[in-house]
Amino acid sequence: MTYASKNTCFCFDLDGTVTRDELLPIIAGELNLKQEMQLLTRLTMDGLIPFEESFRLRFAILQSASMTHIRQVVSEIRIDPDIEAFIKSNRERCFIITGNLDIWIAPLIERLGCGFYTSTSQINRNGKLDLIEIMRKNIPTLKLKERFDRVVAVGDGYNDIPMFDVADIGIAFNGVHPSPGELISISDYVALNGRGLCRLLNTL
């Protein structure tokens, strides 16, 4: 049973927050490109490379990969069980805000059943994947503030700062890896694992 206010919504980062792994390095690992992807992901999370520039580079690395294969890998990604249970119990008020591509993470969208805001793509006439728009996390957060009295943001990386800047409450999640100091400095709370995070969310 949850006790959170019905006028509150919850915005979650995906990689390393809802999931217990970073998706793109795992996908890249299947293509023998894991080391390069891990480096780009880490530099981005620490704010050393702008997210948009980094994502374009990571997209280029994975652009030619089989879509069927990517979705199979994504379908097997580990999800924090406590966070998954919270989201499924509060689907109408939970949203995933991620820079990851809609077409790549389709299995997770289906599994969690909540609202998703993602970067977008399409397959062109030549069967090649084109990147259409990269998610800027403050934009959907602002839209949700028009629908709810209060927005709670949960994330773990530097690229979550725009979401935290807009949200009413920010929670830095350290369940998979430490959040950068810049994110912690603007957070209202720090959660160390999924169970502790969900206990906190149920009080907000």
N, C-alpha and C positions, 0 to 999 in steps of 0.2 A: 504494500500500500504506500502511496506517495502523498506528501503533504504540501508540496510546493504550490505557490499561488497560481491560480488558473490564468492570471493576467501576466504571467512570466513565461518567456520562451528561452530555450537553451540552444546555443550555437556551438557546435563542436568542430574543431579541426579533425581531419580524418587520420592521416599518417602519423603513427606514434602517439596518438591520443585514443581514438576509438580502436584503431588497429594496434597490435603489439609489434608491428614491423613497419618499416618504411617500404611502400609498395614498389617504387621505381627501382631501387637497388635489387630487389628480389627478382623483378621482371628482367632487369639487365643481367642478372646472374645466370639466367637461363640462356642468355646470348653470349656468355663469356665476357661481359662488359661490366661486371659488378664493381670492380675497383674504381673505374672512372665515374660510375654513377654514385657510388658512396661518397666520393670526394666532393662532387658537385652538390649533393644533397646536404652534406655536413657544412660546407661553406655557405650555402644558402640559409640554413637554419641558424647559423651564427651571424648572419647579416653581412658577410664578407663579399657576397655577390648578390646584386639585386634579383629579386625573385623572378621577374619577367625575363631577364636575360638568361638566368639559370634554367628556367623552364623551357625556353626555346632551344637551348643546347641539349637538354635532356630529351625533349621531344624529337630532335633530330637523330639522337642515338637510337631511339626506339621506333621511329616512324615506319621503318620497313618490316618490323616484326609482325608475325602472323597474329591477326586479331583473335582468332580462335584460341591460340596458344596463350596470349596475354590474359584473356578472360578466364581460362582454366587456372592459370597461376593465381589470379586475383581471387577466384572463388575459394581457394585453399588458404588465403591469408588468415592469420590468427586475429581474432577480435577479443577485446577485453570482455569477459562474460558479465561483469557487473554493469559496465557501461551499456552493453547491448541490452541487458534486461531493463535498465532505466529507460533507454530510448524506446523500446517496444511497449513499455507501460505508459509512455507519454508521447506517442507518435505525433499527435496533433500540435505539440509544442516543441518538438525537437527538430533541429535542422543541422545538416552537415554542410559546412562551408569549406571547400577544398579547391586548391589549384589543380588538382588532378583532372584528367579528361573524363567527360561523361561516358564516352564509348569504352574506355578502359575499365572503369569501375562499375559498370552496369550490374555485375553480380552482387556487389555490396549494396547498391541502391535497392535492388529487389529484396535482399535478405533483411535489411534494417527497416524498410517500409516507411521511413520518415521523409521529410522534405530535403532535397539536395540542391545546393548551388555549386556549380563546377565550372572549370574551363570547358570550352565547347569545341567540337571538331565535326568534320563530315568527310565521307569518302567521296572523292571526285569521280568523274566519268572514266578515268583511267584506273580506278580501283586503288588510288593512293590516298592516304589519310592526310587531310589538310587541317591545320590549326586555325580556328576561326577567332576565338577570343579567349584571352587569359583572365582568369578570375581575379578581381580586386576585392579583397574581403570586406572592405568597408561598405561597398555598395549594397550587397544583400542585407547586411546588418542594419543599415539605415532604412531599408524597405521594411524590415521586420519591426523596427521601432514604431512604424506607423500602424502596425496591427496589434502590438502588445504594449502593455504599460511598462514592462521592464524586460531587458535583454541581458542574459547571462552568457558570457563567452568563455569557452574552454579551449586552450591550445598549448602548444609546447615549443614553438619556434619563433624566430624573428619575424617571419612573414605573417604571424598572427597579430602583430602589433596594430595594424589598421583596424582589425576587428575589435580589439580591446579598446582602442581609442574611442570607438563609437558606442560600445556596450555600456550598460549601467554597472555591471559587475564583471570583473575579469578573474579567471582562475588559471594560473599557470600549472600545467600538468607535468609532473616529473616521473611518471610511472614507467617510462621506457628509457628516457635519457634526460639529463639535466637541461632545463630551459635556460636560455641566455639571460644574463643579468638585465638587459634592456627590457625584456618581457616581464621579468619578476618585479622590476622597479615600478611598473604601472599596474601590477596585479593587486587585487584585494585579498586573494587567498592563494596558497600554494598547496596542491594535492600531490601526495606521494604514490598513490596507487588507486586503482579503479574503485575499490570498495570504499575507501575514505572519501573519494570524490563524490560518489553517489550519496553517501550519508550527508555530505555538505549540501548537495543539490536539493535533497529532500527537505532541507530547513529553509531554503531561500524562497 
